[in-house]
Amino acid sequence: MDRGQCFVMSAQARAAKERHQEELQQLHALRAAAIDTREKRCLTPSAPEQAEQSSSSRPATQMPRGRCGL
């Protein structure tokens, strides 16, 4: 390989690295958003706690909400 080809390849590698960094940032943002959503859901009482608190006021056909272990 001559010097010109090495320079072109390193420029291509640099561009690929930049694209990869952008993809990682996007994935990190998506993951952070997903974690935030899960944490917000977990702040509500879990299914057994809800069943104990409002077993007489809730119809039996309604599914419990706020389950974190899924």
N, C-alpha and C positions, 0 to 999 in steps of 0.2 A: 504494500500500500504506500502510496506517496503521501506527502504532507497534506495536500488539498483534500484528499478523500477522508483522512482522519479528522480534519476540521469540520467537514460536512457531517460526518457521523456524530461527532460530539455535539453539533448543533441540533441534530435530530434527537439525540439522547436527551439533551437539555429540554427540548420542546416536549418530549414524552414525559420527562420528570415533572414538568410544570403541569401538564394535563393530569398526571397521576395525583399531584398535590391538590389540585382543584377537586378531583373526584373524592379524595379523602375528606376534604373539608365539607363537601356536600353530604357524604355519608355520616360524618360526625354530627352535622346539624340535624339530619333525620333521626339519628340514634338519640340525640339529646331530646328532641321533641317527643319521641316515643317513650323515653324514660320519664319525662315530665308528665305525660298523660297517665302512665301507670301509677306514678306517685299520687296524682290527684285522685285517681280512682280508689287507691288504697286508704285514703284519708277517711272514707266513709266506713261505717261499721261492716264487718264481715258478715257473711250469710248466717252463721249460727247466732251471732249477737243480735242481728235484726229479727230473727225468728223468735228469740226470747223476749225482745223488747215489744214487739207488736204482733204476737201470734193471734191475739183475739181480734185485732182491728183490720188485719189483712185477709182478703179472700184466699182460699187455698190454691186457686189457679194462677196466682201471680208469682212469678219467679223472683227470688231474692236478688238484690243488686249489691255491688261493692265487693265482689269476691276477688281477692288479690292473688291467689295461688294458681292462676291459670297460665 
